[in-house]
Amino acid sequence: MLGTRTIAENCATAPNLRMLSRAIGLSKAREPLSARAPVTIFAPTDAAFHRLAPGAVNQLLAPANRPALDRVMSYHIVPGTITLEQLRGRINAAGGSVQLPTVAGVPLTATSEGQAIALIDANGSKSYVETPDVQQVNGIVHVVNGVLVPQLG
């Protein structure tokens, strides 16, 4: 990933983020990820998408399910830039767990588990930061090993 490109541009060329790039391209998440305003994205890998229930990805990407796709993708985006060190600081200052406001309008929980940073979605599922602090022209990418899902109903 080149630090002179936007998050959306870099995700489109990353070999391990093809599913994310496809989802971004089909959703409203492409707007904040292409804009100059700084954001942080917790970017699920292709392997993370493949761990979803059989058929879930195809269902999510179906034209009839755009509102759900928009909500899921914007749930991975936090306004402003947050480095891993800053995230650890927030978690420690809050006593071990912090709520991160997402573009979806639903908070995401971040906790520390030893040296690992875990993200807990609205359903209680955990995802872990695998590759932190990938700097982009419009923010930071933290590659994660799970797809975060807000309440969709």
C-alpha positions as CSV (number, residue, x, y, z in Angstrom):
1,M,0.0,0.0,0.0
2,L,1.3,3.4,-0.9
3,G,0.9,6.2,1.6
4,T,0.2,8.6,-1.3
5,R,-3.1,6.9,-2.2
6,T,-6.5,6.9,-0.5
7,I,-7.7,4.0,1.6
8,A,-10.1,3.0,-1.2
9,E,-7.4,3.1,-3.9
10,N,-5.0,1.0,-1.8
11,C,-7.6,-1.6,-0.8
12,A,-8.4,-2.1,-4.5
13,T,-4.8,-3.1,-5.1
14,A,-4.1,-5.2,-2.0
15,P,-4.2,-8.9,-2.8
16,N,-5.5,-9.9,0.6
17,L,-8.3,-7.3,0.6
18,R,-10.2,-8.1,-2.6
19,M,-13.5,-8.9,-1.0
20,L,-13.3,-5.7,1.1
21,S,-12.5,-3.7,-2.0
22,R,-15.5,-5.2,-3.8
23,A,-17.8,-4.5,-0.8
24,I,-16.4,-0.9,-0.6
25,G,-17.1,-0.4,-4.3
26,L,-20.7,-1.5,-4.0
27,S,-21.4,0.4,-0.8
28,K,-21.6,4.0,0.5
29,A,-18.4,3.3,2.4
30,R,-16.5,4.3,-0.8
31,E,-17.3,7.9,-0.1
32,P,-15.4,8.4,3.3
33,L,-12.7,6.0,2.1
34,S,-12.0,8.0,-1.0
35,A,-12.4,11.5,0.6
36,R,-9.6,13.5,2.1
37,A,-11.1,13.7,5.6
38,P,-9.1,11.4,7.9
39,V,-10.7,8.0,8.9
40,T,-9.5,4.8,10.4
41,I,-10.7,1.5,8.9
42,F,-10.6,-1.9,10.5
43,A,-10.1,-3.8,7.2
44,P,-11.2,-7.5,7.1
45,T,-9.0,-9.8,5.0
46,D,-10.4,-12.1,2.3
47,A,-9.9,-15.0,4.8
48,A,-12.2,-13.1,7.3
49,F,-14.9,-12.9,4.7
50,H,-14.5,-16.6,3.9
51,R,-15.1,-17.4,7.6
52,L,-18.7,-16.0,7.4
53,A,-21.5,-18.5,7.1
54,P,-21.9,-20.1,3.7
55,G,-23.7,-17.8,1.3
56,A,-23.4,-14.8,3.6
57,V,-21.0,-12.8,1.4
58,N,-23.1,-13.4,-1.7
59,Q,-26.2,-12.4,0.2
60,L,-24.6,-9.3,1.5
61,L,-23.4,-8.2,-1.9
62,A,-26.7,-8.8,-3.6
63,P,-28.3,-5.6,-4.9
64,A,-31.4,-6.1,-2.8
65,N,-29.2,-5.9,0.4
66,R,-27.4,-2.6,-0.2
67,P,-28.7,-1.1,3.0
68,A,-27.2,-4.0,5.0
69,L,-24.0,-3.8,3.1
70,D,-23.8,0.0,3.7
71,R,-24.3,-0.6,7.4
72,V,-21.7,-3.4,7.7
73,M,-19.0,-1.5,5.7
74,S,-19.6,1.8,7.6
75,Y,-19.4,-0.2,10.9
76,H,-15.7,-0.8,10.1
77,I,-14.9,2.9,9.8
78,V,-14.1,5.3,12.6
79,P,-13.9,9.1,12.0
80,G,-10.3,10.5,12.5
81,T,-7.1,8.6,12.6
82,I,-6.3,6.3,15.5
83,T,-2.9,4.6,15.6
84,L,-2.5,1.3,17.5
85,E,-0.6,3.2,20.2
86,Q,-3.4,5.7,20.6
87,L,-6.0,2.9,20.7
88,R,-4.0,1.1,23.4
89,G,-3.9,4.4,25.3
90,R,-7.7,4.9,25.1
91,I,-8.3,1.3,26.2
92,N,-6.0,1.7,29.2
93,A,-7.4,5.1,30.2
94,A,-10.9,3.6,30.0
95,G,-10.0,0.7,32.3
96,G,-9.6,-2.0,29.7
97,S,-12.4,-1.4,27.1
98,V,-13.4,1.6,25.0
99,Q,-16.3,2.3,22.7
100,L,-15.3,3.7,19.3
101,P,-17.9,5.7,17.4
102,T,-18.3,4.4,13.8
103,V,-19.6,6.0,10.7
104,A,-22.6,3.6,11.0
105,G,-23.6,5.4,14.1
106,V,-23.2,2.3,16.3
107,P,-20.2,2.0,18.6
108,L,-17.6,-0.7,18.3
109,T,-15.9,-2.0,21.4
110,A,-12.1,-2.3,21.5
111,T,-10.3,-4.2,24.3
112,S,-6.8,-5.3,25.1
113,E,-6.0,-9.0,25.4
114,G,-2.3,-9.2,26.4
115,Q,-0.5,-7.6,23.4
116,A,-3.5,-8.2,21.1
117,I,-6.2,-5.7,20.4
118,A,-9.6,-7.2,20.0
119,L,-12.7,-5.6,18.4
120,I,-16.0,-6.8,19.6
121,D,-19.0,-6.2,17.4
122,A,-22.6,-5.7,18.4
123,N,-23.2,-9.4,18.3
124,G,-20.3,-10.2,20.6
125,S,-18.0,-11.6,17.9
126,K,-14.3,-10.8,18.1
127,S,-11.9,-9.7,15.5
128,Y,-8.2,-9.1,16.1
129,V,-5.8,-6.5,14.6
130,E,-3.3,-8.4,12.5
131,T,-1.5,-5.6,10.7
132,P,-1.7,-2.2,12.4
133,D,-0.9,1.4,11.4
134,V,-0.9,1.2,7.6
135,Q,-0.7,4.9,6.8
136,Q,-2.8,6.3,3.9
137,V,-3.2,9.8,2.5
138,N,-6.6,10.0,4.2
139,G,-6.2,7.9,7.3
140,I,-5.0,4.6,8.7
141,V,-5.8,1.0,7.9
142,H,-5.7,-1.7,10.6
143,V,-6.0,-5.1,8.9
144,V,-8.2,-7.4,11.0
145,N,-9.0,-11.1,10.9
146,G,-12.8,-10.9,11.2
147,V,-15.8,-9.1,9.7
148,L,-17.5,-6.8,12.2
149,V,-21.3,-6.9,12.0
150,P,-23.7,-4.4,13.6
151,Q,-27.3,-5.2,14.5
152,L,-29.0,-5.4,11.2
153,G,-32.6,-5.8,12.3
